[in-house]
Structure formats: structure tokens, C-alpha cells
Amino acid sequence: MSGNEQLLRVERLEKAYPGVTPLKDVNFVVNAGDVIAVIGPSGCGKSTLLRQINQMERSTAGKIFFKDEEITAPDCRVDLLRQKIGMIFQSFNLFSHLTVIENIMAAPTQLLGLSKREAYEKAQALLQKVGLLQKAFSYPDELSGGQQQRIAIVRALAMEPEILLFDEPTSALDPTMVGEVEAVIRQLAESGATMMIVTHDMTFARRISNRVFYMDEGGIYEDGTPEQIFEHPAKEKTRQFIRHLKVLNISVESRDFDFIGCHTEIEDFGRKNDVPGDVVQSLLLLFEELVTQLLLPRLPEPPRVLWTAEYSPKEECVEVSVQYNGERFDVMESDNE
């Protein structure tokens, strides 16, 4: 396959559950050879997106095309689709009553029509590649978590899928076992495999991928190269997520706003995020002087002020910004020292 051949196309995808809609308007294209790290805050729909692509759940609206075939169509053969789109879960999902090699042989013999000998030889070759040939006749409960996840990857590869979907492949593992699974995924990337990988490990996401999707607001909020996303994010929420910023927004829309309530919000923000006490006091002072003493007396009616504090736990510092209506005003030109 050429590196720019389109494998997957998602158009205006939506998935709604009672009371919540994690995916609202998702649009993207995956080309052959892409390794896409999918990142974003918990609950933003990352795992839900993979389940839609693999058609484990039906979408509420929108369309997904795999090599120009609409896989969201009612008459799509989902069983055939899953032979082309492999899925690896965080919980391994191996058959506990089967040995490792039986786990790997099951689908190729039942779905691809391979003879037991062909499936056995293929399974052995794949186990050799991931360093687990010696575990061929072990049962899953005799393996470590990292070994089980490597077997789960081999089981998916045995079907010769055209794209692999990884849903948090290392999140259930002991930290000492994460490296062995990541090494297998890196080998796949180097071999030209097409993959989408949901992960919370930013270091791994940056190292493994050629594209990064940052998900927020029900869709792909920002799509770029690892350098773009991690070094020069174009959008505000991406920047806040990458820098692990804790953010407080206070909106003031009246000269008679609840000043005491706003002070309480700032103090609560400090407590919840372990902001040093002297920094919290500086925030309180900045809010009072910027908003009440400098801006509100100058703004038209009704005033509109958005006061934002971004706290970086890593750097233990806060950046404050203020947006407001009315004429531009340089606080450094005021008589308020």
C-alpha cells in the first residue's frame, strides 16, 4: 500500500447516550501507514471513537468509510469488517481455557479458512517476533500482564488486519511491563502498520506517532504532527492539556457582581490544585485590582470581563489573562502600582 492511500474516512460522526453525547461532529481521514496517537481528557470520547470504527456500537449519526465502503450502512457485514480492522483492548480479552497458541489460531482457522497447520505456523512466526515463542503452550493466567497484552496483539495480527486500533494498551499494566508492550507497537510502526492508539502516556504518544489527534468538545479539536501538538499547539485547550494546566475562569457581567463569591472560587481553586498560599494571595490581589479597580470603572454598560488563571503544577507558577469589552487599556499606564 502506498503511504498516502486512504484507508478510513469519518464524516460528521455522532454518538449519543442517554444524557451525554461524547461524539458530536467527528471528521478525519486515516491514510495507509499513519500512526495516530489519540489523546485528550478523560470522558472526551476517545474509546467511544474506536468502538464506532470497529462497529462494536452503532453510531447515532454520520458515516464511516473503510476503503470507500460505508461500514455504518445497515447492510454492512460487521463480521467481515472486523477481519480488516483489528482491536486491542486494555483488558487483553484472551480466552482463559485456551493455550496461547490456541488463542492465536482460533480466528484464522474459523474465519479465514486456514488449515490448523497453516495457522499453527503463522502463530509460531508471530510469537517469535514478539519474543514469546516459549510461551506457546502456556495458559493466559500463567503469563504476566505485559505478556498477555503482547499475545493479544499477536492474536489481532494473525488476522492480517489493514488497520489496528489500540484502546489504552498499557493502562492496565504494571509500570515495569509497559516497555515491553510499547516495544512491540514501535516495531509495528517501523514496519509500516497503520494504527490508531488511544493513550494517556504523552511521552509514548509523541515518540510513536506521525499524527496526533487531541480530542475535546465532542470531536477532533486539533490534528497535527507530534511537534505541532506538543511544541506549538494552535488551540487553547490543547495547550492547556499538554502543559497540564489547571484553569479557572471567572466571568463578570455586572458592576454589582458577587465579589465575595469570586474570592471563594479563587481560594477553592487554590486548595483543590495545591497552589501555594502566597500564590493564591497574589491571585486574589490581581483579581481585585485588575477587575474591580482598573477595568470595571472604564468599561461600557454592561461590562464583560473574563478573568482566567492558569496554574502549572510543574513550574509552580500562575499566568493570569483578562479579556474585556470596551477600549484597549494598558494597565501599566495606570497610576495603580
Contacts in CASP RR format, 6 or more apart in sequence:
PFRMAT RR
TARGET T0000
AUTHOR 0000-0000-0000
METHOD contacts of the structure
MODEL  1
MSGNEQLLRVERLEKAYPGVTPLKDVNFVVNAGDVIAVIGPSGCGKSTLL
RQINQMERSTAGKIFFKDEEITAPDCRVDLLRQKIGMIFQSFNLFSHLTV
IENIMAAPTQLLGLSKREAYEKAQALLQKVGLLQKAFSYPDELSGGQQQR
IAIVRALAMEPEILLFDEPTSALDPTMVGEVEAVIRQLAESGATMMIVTH
DMTFARRISNRVFYMDEGGIYEDGTPEQIFEHPAKEKTRQFIRHLKVLNI
SVESRDFDFIGCHTEIEDFGRKNDVPGDVVQSLLLLFEELVTQLLLPRLP
EPPRVLWTAEYSPKEECVEVSVQYNGERFDVMESDNE
1 7 0 8 1.000
1 32 0 8 1.000
1 33 0 8 1.000
1 162 0 8 1.000
2 32 0 8 1.000
3 31 0 8 1.000
3 32 0 8 1.000
3 33 0 8 1.000
4 31 0 8 1.000
4 32 0 8 1.000
5 31 0 8 1.000
5 32 0 8 1.000
6 29 0 8 1.000
6 30 0 8 1.000
6 31 0 8 1.000
6 32 0 8 1.000
6 67 0 8 1.000
6 68 0 8 1.000
7 30 0 8 1.000
7 31 0 8 1.000
7 32 0 8 1.000
7 34 0 8 1.000
7 66 0 8 1.000
7 67 0 8 1.000
7 162 0 8 1.000
7 163 0 8 1.000
7 194 0 8 1.000
8 29 0 8 1.000
8 30 0 8 1.000
8 53 0 8 1.000
8 64 0 8 1.000
8 65 0 8 1.000
8 66 0 8 1.000
8 163 0 8 1.000
9 28 0 8 1.000
9 29 0 8 1.000
9 30 0 8 1.000
9 64 0 8 1.000
9 65 0 8 1.000
9 68 0 8 1.000
10 26 0 8 1.000
10 27 0 8 1.000
10 28 0 8 1.000
10 29 0 8 1.000
10 53 0 8 1.000
10 63 0 8 1.000
10 64 0 8 1.000
10 65 0 8 1.000
11 27 0 8 1.000
11 62 0 8 1.000
11 63 0 8 1.000
11 64 0 8 1.000
11 65 0 8 1.000
12 25 0 8 1.000
12 26 0 8 1.000
12 27 0 8 1.000
12 61 0 8 1.000
12 62 0 8 1.000
12 63 0 8 1.000
13 23 0 8 1.000
13 25 0 8 1.000
13 26 0 8 1.000
13 27 0 8 1.000
13 49 0 8 1.000
13 52 0 8 1.000
13 59 0 8 1.000
13 61 0 8 1.000
13 62 0 8 1.000
13 63 0 8 1.000
13 64 0 8 1.000
14 21 0 8 1.000
14 23 0 8 1.000
14 24 0 8 1.000
14 25 0 8 1.000
14 26 0 8 1.000
14 59 0 8 1.000
14 60 0 8 1.000
14 61 0 8 1.000
14 62 0 8 1.000
15 21 0 8 1.000
15 22 0 8 1.000
15 23 0 8 1.000
15 48 0 8 1.000
15 52 0 8 1.000
15 57 0 8 1.000
15 59 0 8 1.000
15 60 0 8 1.000
16 60 0 8 1.000
21 60 0 8 1.000
21 218 0 8 1.000
22 43 0 8 1.000
22 44 0 8 1.000
22 45 0 8 1.000
22 48 0 8 1.000
22 218 0 8 1.000
23 45 0 8 1.000
23 48 0 8 1.000
23 49 0 8 1.000
23 52 0 8 1.000
23 59 0 8 1.000
23 218 0 8 1.000
23 219 0 8 1.000
24 217 0 8 1.000
24 218 0 8 1.000
24 219 0 8 1.000
25 218 0 8 1.000
25 219 0 8 1.000
26 49 0 8 1.000
26 218 0 8 1.000
26 219 0 8 1.000
26 220 0 8 1.000
27 220 0 8 1.000
28 213 0 8 1.000
28 220 0 8 1.000
28 223 0 8 1.000
30 36 0 8 1.000
30 163 0 8 1.000
30 194 0 8 1.000
30 196 0 8 1.000
31 194 0 8 1.000
32 162 0 8 1.000
32 194 0 8 1.000
33 192 0 8 1.000
33 193 0 8 1.000
33 194 0 8 1.000
33 210 0 8 1.000
34 194 0 8 1.000
34 195 0 8 1.000
34 210 0 8 1.000
34 211 0 8 1.000
35 189 0 8 1.000
35 193 0 8 1.000
35 194 0 8 1.000
35 195 0 8 1.000
35 197 0 8 1.000
35 208 0 8 1.000
35 209 0 8 1.000
35 210 0 8 1.000
35 211 0 8 1.000
36 195 0 8 1.000
36 196 0 8 1.000
36 197 0 8 1.000
36 209 0 8 1.000
36 210 0 8 1.000
36 211 0 8 1.000
36 212 0 8 1.000
36 213 0 8 1.000
37 197 0 8 1.000
37 199 0 8 1.000
37 204 0 8 1.000
37 205 0 8 1.000
37 206 0 8 1.000
37 208 0 8 1.000
37 209 0 8 1.000
37 211 0 8 1.000
37 212 0 8 1.000
37 213 0 8 1.000
37 226 0 8 1.000
38 46 0 8 1.000
38 49 0 8 1.000
38 50 0 8 1.000
38 196 0 8 1.000
38 197 0 8 1.000
38 198 0 8 1.000
38 199 0 8 1.000
38 212 0 8 1.000
38 213 0 8 1.000
38 215 0 8 1.000
39 46 0 8 1.000
39 198 0 8 1.000
39 199 0 8 1.000
39 200 0 8 1.000
39 202 0 8 1.000
39 205 0 8 1.000
39 212 0 8 1.000
39 213 0 8 1.000
39 214 0 8 1.000
39 215 0 8 1.000
39 229 0 8 1.000
39 241 0 8 1.000
40 46 0 8 1.000
40 214 0 8 1.000
40 215 0 8 1.000
40 216 0 8 1.000
40 241 0 8 1.000
41 216 0 8 1.000
41 241 0 8 1.000
44 215 0 8 1.000
44 216 0 8 1.000
44 218 0 8 1.000
44 219 0 8 1.000
45 215 0 8 1.000
45 218 0 8 1.000
45 219 0 8 1.000
46 198 0 8 1.000
46 215 0 8 1.000
47 167 0 8 1.000
47 168 0 8 1.000
47 198 0 8 1.000
48 57 0 8 1.000
49 198 0 8 1.000
49 215 0 8 1.000
50 87 0 8 1.000
50 165 0 8 1.000
50 167 0 8 1.000
50 196 0 8 1.000
50 198 0 8 1.000
51 57 0 8 1.000
52 59 0 8 1.000
52 64 0 8 1.000
53 64 0 8 1.000
53 85 0 8 1.000
53 165 0 8 1.000
53 196 0 8 1.000
54 81 0 8 1.000
54 82 0 8 1.000
54 85 0 8 1.000
54 86 0 8 1.000
54 87 0 8 1.000
54 165 0 8 1.000
55 64 0 8 1.000
55 71 0 8 1.000
55 72 0 8 1.000
55 76 0 8 1.000
55 78 0 8 1.000
55 81 0 8 1.000
55 82 0 8 1.000
56 87 0 8 1.000
58 72 0 8 1.000
59 72 0 8 1.000
62 72 0 8 1.000
63 70 0 8 1.000
63 72 0 8 1.000
64 70 0 8 1.000
64 71 0 8 1.000
64 72 0 8 1.000
65 71 0 8 1.000
66 81 0 8 1.000
66 84 0 8 1.000
66 85 0 8 1.000
67 162 0 8 1.000
69 76 0 8 1.000
70 76 0 8 1.000
71 78 0 8 1.000
71 81 0 8 1.000
79 111 0 8 1.000
83 111 0 8 1.000
83 112 0 8 1.000
83 159 0 8 1.000
83 161 0 8 1.000
84 161 0 8 1.000
84 162 0 8 1.000
84 163 0 8 1.000
85 161 0 8 1.000
85 162 0 8 1.000
85 163 0 8 1.000
85 164 0 8 1.000
85 165 0 8 1.000
86 156 0 8 1.000
86 159 0 8 1.000
86 161 0 8 1.000
86 163 0 8 1.000
86 164 0 8 1.000
86 165 0 8 1.000
87 156 0 8 1.000
87 164 0 8 1.000
87 165 0 8 1.000
87 167 0 8 1.000
88 149 0 8 1.000
88 152 0 8 1.000
88 153 0 8 1.000
88 156 0 8 1.000
88 164 0 8 1.000
88 165 0 8 1.000
88 166 0 8 1.000
88 167 0 8 1.000
88 169 0 8 1.000
89 152 0 8 1.000
89 167 0 8 1.000
90 167 0 8 1.000
90 168 0 8 1.000
90 169 0 8 1.000
90 170 0 8 1.000
90 171 0 8 1.000
90 172 0 8 1.000
91 172 0 8 1.000
92 140 0 8 1.000
92 145 0 8 1.000
92 148 0 8 1.000
92 149 0 8 1.000
92 151 0 8 1.000
92 152 0 8 1.000
92 172 0 8 1.000
93 152 0 8 1.000
94 103 0 8 1.000
94 140 0 8 1.000
94 148 0 8 1.000
94 151 0 8 1.000
94 152 0 8 1.000
94 155 0 8 1.000
95 102 0 8 1.000
95 103 0 8 1.000
95 106 0 8 1.000
95 140 0 8 1.000
96 139 0 8 1.000
96 140 0 8 1.000
96 141 0 8 1.000
97 139 0 8 1.000
98 106 0 8 1.000
98 139 0 8 1.000
99 136 0 8 1.000
99 137 0 8 1.000
99 138 0 8 1.000
99 139 0 8 1.000
100 127 0 8 1.000
100 132 0 8 1.000
100 135 0 8 1.000
100 136 0 8 1.000
100 137 0 8 1.000
100 138 0 8 1.000
100 139 0 8 1.000
100 140 0 8 1.000
100 143 0 8 1.000
100 151 0 8 1.000
101 120 0 8 1.000
101 123 0 8 1.000
101 124 0 8 1.000
101 127 0 8 1.000
101 136 0 8 1.000
101 137 0 8 1.000
103 140 0 8 1.000
103 151 0 8 1.000
103 155 0 8 1.000
104 119 0 8 1.000
104 122 0 8 1.000
104 123 0 8 1.000
104 126 0 8 1.000
104 127 0 8 1.000
104 151 0 8 1.000
104 154 0 8 1.000
104 155 0 8 1.000
104 158 0 8 1.000
105 116 0 8 1.000
105 119 0 8 1.000
105 120 0 8 1.000
105 123 0 8 1.000
105 158 0 8 1.000
107 155 0 8 1.000
107 158 0 8 1.000
107 159 0 8 1.000
108 114 0 8 1.000
108 118 0 8 1.000
108 119 0 8 1.000
108 122 0 8 1.000
108 158 0 8 1.000
108 159 0 8 1.000
109 115 0 8 1.000
109 116 0 8 1.000
109 119 0 8 1.000
111 159 0 8 1.000
112 159 0 8 1.000
112 160 0 8 1.000
114 122 0 8 1.000
119 158 0 8 1.000
122 158 0 8 1.000
123 136 0 8 1.000
123 154 0 8 1.000
123 158 0 8 1.000
124 133 0 8 1.000
124 136 0 8 1.000
126 154 0 8 1.000
126 157 0 8 1.000
126 158 0 8 1.000
127 133 0 8 1.000
127 135 0 8 1.000
127 136 0 8 1.000
127 154 0 8 1.000
129 154 0 8 1.000
129 187 0 8 1.000
130 150 0 8 1.000
130 153 0 8 1.000
130 154 0 8 1.000
130 184 0 8 1.000
131 150 0 8 1.000
132 147 0 8 1.000
132 150 0 8 1.000
132 151 0 8 1.000
132 154 0 8 1.000
135 142 0 8 1.000
135 143 0 8 1.000
135 147 0 8 1.000
135 151 0 8 1.000
140 148 0 8 1.000
140 151 0 8 1.000
143 151 0 8 1.000
144 174 0 8 1.000
144 177 0 8 1.000
145 172 0 8 1.000
145 173 0 8 1.000
145 174 0 8 1.000
145 177 0 8 1.000
146 173 0 8 1.000
146 177 0 8 1.000
146 180 0 8 1.000
146 181 0 8 1.000
147 177 0 8 1.000
147 180 0 8 1.000
149 169 0 8 1.000
149 170 0 8 1.000
149 172 0 8 1.000
149 173 0 8 1.000
149 177 0 8 1.000
149 181 0 8 1.000
150 180 0 8 1.000
150 181 0 8 1.000
150 184 0 8 1.000
153 164 0 8 1.000
153 169 0 8 1.000
153 181 0 8 1.000
153 184 0 8 1.000
153 185 0 8 1.000
153 188 0 8 1.000
156 164 0 8 1.000
157 164 0 8 1.000
157 188 0 8 1.000
162 194 0 8 1.000
163 194 0 8 1.000
163 195 0 8 1.000
163 196 0 8 1.000
164 188 0 8 1.000
164 193 0 8 1.000
164 194 0 8 1.000
164 195 0 8 1.000
164 196 0 8 1.000
165 195 0 8 1.000
165 196 0 8 1.000
166 185 0 8 1.000
166 195 0 8 1.000
166 196 0 8 1.000
166 197 0 8 1.000
166 198 0 8 1.000
166 199 0 8 1.000
167 198 0 8 1.000
168 198 0 8 1.000
168 199 0 8 1.000
168 200 0 8 1.000
169 181 0 8 1.000
169 185 0 8 1.000
169 197 0 8 1.000
169 199 0 8 1.000
170 177 0 8 1.000
170 178 0 8 1.000
170 179 0 8 1.000
170 181 0 8 1.000
170 182 0 8 1.000
170 199 0 8 1.000
170 201 0 8 1.000
170 204 0 8 1.000
171 199 0 8 1.000
171 200 0 8 1.000
173 181 0 8 1.000
178 201 0 8 1.000
182 204 0 8 1.000
182 208 0 8 1.000
185 195 0 8 1.000
185 197 0 8 1.000
185 208 0 8 1.000
186 207 0 8 1.000
186 208 0 8 1.000
188 195 0 8 1.000
189 195 0 8 1.000
189 208 0 8 1.000
189 209 0 8 1.000
197 205 0 8 1.000
197 208 0 8 1.000
197 209 0 8 1.000
199 205 0 8 1.000
202 230 0 8 1.000
202 242 0 8 1.000
205 212 0 8 1.000
205 226 0 8 1.000
206 212 0 8 1.000
206 226 0 8 1.000
206 230 0 8 1.000
207 226 0 8 1.000
209 226 0 8 1.000
210 225 0 8 1.000
210 226 0 8 1.000
211 223 0 8 1.000
211 224 0 8 1.000
211 225 0 8 1.000
211 226 0 8 1.000
212 223 0 8 1.000
212 224 0 8 1.000
212 225 0 8 1.000
212 226 0 8 1.000
212 228 0 8 1.000
212 229 0 8 1.000
212 230 0 8 1.000
213 220 0 8 1.000
213 222 0 8 1.000
213 223 0 8 1.000
213 224 0 8 1.000
214 220 0 8 1.000
214 221 0 8 1.000
214 222 0 8 1.000
214 223 0 8 1.000
214 229 0 8 1.000
214 233 0 8 1.000
214 235 0 8 1.000
214 237 0 8 1.000
214 238 0 8 1.000
214 241 0 8 1.000
215 221 0 8 1.000
216 237 0 8 1.000
216 238 0 8 1.000
216 241 0 8 1.000
217 237 0 8 1.000
221 235 0 8 1.000
221 237 0 8 1.000
221 238 0 8 1.000
222 229 0 8 1.000
222 233 0 8 1.000
222 234 0 8 1.000
222 235 0 8 1.000
222 238 0 8 1.000
228 234 0 8 1.000
229 238 0 8 1.000
229 242 0 8 1.000
230 242 0 8 1.000
233 239 0 8 1.000
233 242 0 8 1.000
239 245 0 8 1.000
240 247 0 8 1.000
240 310 0 8 1.000
243 312 0 8 1.000
243 314 0 8 1.000
244 312 0 8 1.000
244 313 0 8 1.000
244 314 0 8 1.000
245 310 0 8 1.000
245 311 0 8 1.000
245 312 0 8 1.000
246 269 0 8 1.000
246 273 0 8 1.000
246 275 0 8 1.000
246 310 0 8 1.000
246 311 0 8 1.000
246 312 0 8 1.000
246 313 0 8 1.000
247 308 0 8 1.000
247 309 0 8 1.000
247 310 0 8 1.000
247 311 0 8 1.000
248 265 0 8 1.000
248 266 0 8 1.000
248 269 0 8 1.000
248 308 0 8 1.000
248 309 0 8 1.000
248 311 0 8 1.000
249 306 0 8 1.000
249 307 0 8 1.000
249 308 0 8 1.000
250 262 0 8 1.000
250 265 0 8 1.000
250 266 0 8 1.000
250 287 0 8 1.000
250 306 0 8 1.000
250 307 0 8 1.000
250 308 0 8 1.000
251 305 0 8 1.000
251 306 0 8 1.000
251 307 0 8 1.000
252 262 0 8 1.000
252 291 0 8 1.000
252 296 0 8 1.000
252 303 0 8 1.000
252 304 0 8 1.000
252 305 0 8 1.000
252 306 0 8 1.000
252 307 0 8 1.000
253 302 0 8 1.000
253 303 0 8 1.000
253 304 0 8 1.000
253 305 0 8 1.000
254 302 0 8 1.000
254 303 0 8 1.000
255 296 0 8 1.000
255 303 0 8 1.000
259 288 0 8 1.000
259 292 0 8 1.000
262 287 0 8 1.000
263 284 0 8 1.000
263 287 0 8 1.000
266 280 0 8 1.000
266 283 0 8 1.000
266 284 0 8 1.000
266 287 0 8 1.000
266 309 0 8 1.000
267 280 0 8 1.000
267 284 0 8 1.000
269 275 0 8 1.000
269 283 0 8 1.000
269 309 0 8 1.000
269 311 0 8 1.000
270 277 0 8 1.000
270 280 0 8 1.000
270 283 0 8 1.000
270 311 0 8 1.000
273 311 0 8 1.000
273 313 0 8 1.000
274 313 0 8 1.000
275 283 0 8 1.000
275 311 0 8 1.000
275 318 0 8 1.000
276 316 0 8 1.000
279 311 0 8 1.000
279 316 0 8 1.000
279 317 0 8 1.000
279 318 0 8 1.000
282 318 0 8 1.000
283 309 0 8 1.000
283 318 0 8 1.000
283 320 0 8 1.000
286 320 0 8 1.000
287 307 0 8 1.000
289 336 0 8 1.000
290 307 0 8 1.000
290 320 0 8 1.000
290 322 0 8 1.000
290 331 0 8 1.000
291 305 0 8 1.000
291 307 0 8 1.000
291 322 0 8 1.000
293 336 0 8 1.000
294 329 0 8 1.000
294 331 0 8 1.000
294 334 0 8 1.000
294 336 0 8 1.000
295 303 0 8 1.000
295 305 0 8 1.000
295 322 0 8 1.000
295 324 0 8 1.000
295 329 0 8 1.000
296 303 0 8 1.000
296 305 0 8 1.000
298 326 0 8 1.000
298 327 0 8 1.000
298 329 0 8 1.000
299 305 0 8 1.000
299 324 0 8 1.000
299 325 0 8 1.000
299 326 0 8 1.000
300 325 0 8 1.000
300 326 0 8 1.000
303 324 0 8 1.000
303 325 0 8 1.000
304 324 0 8 1.000
304 325 0 8 1.000
305 322 0 8 1.000
305 323 0 8 1.000
305 324 0 8 1.000
306 322 0 8 1.000
306 323 0 8 1.000
306 324 0 8 1.000
307 320 0 8 1.000
307 321 0 8 1.000
307 322 0 8 1.000
308 320 0 8 1.000
308 321 0 8 1.000
308 322 0 8 1.000
308 323 0 8 1.000
309 318 0 8 1.000
309 319 0 8 1.000
309 320 0 8 1.000
310 318 0 8 1.000
310 319 0 8 1.000
310 320 0 8 1.000
310 321 0 8 1.000
311 317 0 8 1.000
311 318 0 8 1.000
312 318 0 8 1.000
312 319 0 8 1.000
END
